[in-house]
């Protein structure tokens, strides 16, 4: 995919062409977000806006036709994080800001996209009916939690797409202009210690109130990416085979809920104990 980045860097027309094209193709709008983010990272927000605004046009068309505003949300979210990364030179600051994408999804999805809400409500109803048939007591207890959890899952998914687009753009920038820098930067990703407190509060509130459980999913996404970075760093520090990383990603495909929780736990442990620093000192 480096060819996409190389073509986009040839000039604003090429970048606009790619950004609009990928935004118009279903399920590939994250590539458009990456192109916009690359321009912002390399050339600044002033020039990035000239690519961002045309890239939003297909998203506006999708919303007008199907009330689908996720395209614009991911592109805008990734562009915002790219601007923060360029200004702060801190990947942790940029990924922490991704919470904005998740929060806006939780707030705006019920208001701007009745189609999405209808799908989520239908899914929650079907799941509740299955629980009622198999475990009636669980259906009574979990019923109020199902819809907020599904809404939080959608918010976390869009937040993940936005972060993924930012990381792809940063990887492109590194390959084209600073080879090897992105891997070092990603392996050093470490959220501030106060984020563990925020996660703890979100977990306490979300586990006690069905209406607030959506926010918990949003808060956990940056921790998931930090957990992945810890795994990459450990493999690099211990000079392990790349097959270890392959095994982790394959496990994510087949055991996503368990691996997701495990990586978040690894991130929290690293925030408290700084595993990577300890391994470097030991080495």
Secondary structure, 3 states (H helix, E strand, C coil): CHHHHHHHCCCHHHHHHHHHHHHHCCCCHHHHHHHHHHHHHHHCHHHHHHHHHHHHHHHHHHHHHHCCCHHHHHHHHHHHHHHHHHHHCCHHHHHHCCHHHHHHHHHHHHHHCHHHHHHHHHHHHHHHHHHHHHCHHHHHHHHHHHHHHHHHHHHHHHHHHHHHHHHHHHHHHHHHHCCCHHHHHHHCCCCCCHHHHHHHHHHHHHCCCHHHHHHHHHHHHHHHHHHHHHHHHHHHHCCCCCHHHHHHHHHHHHCHHHHHHHHHHHHHHHHHHCHHHHHHHHC
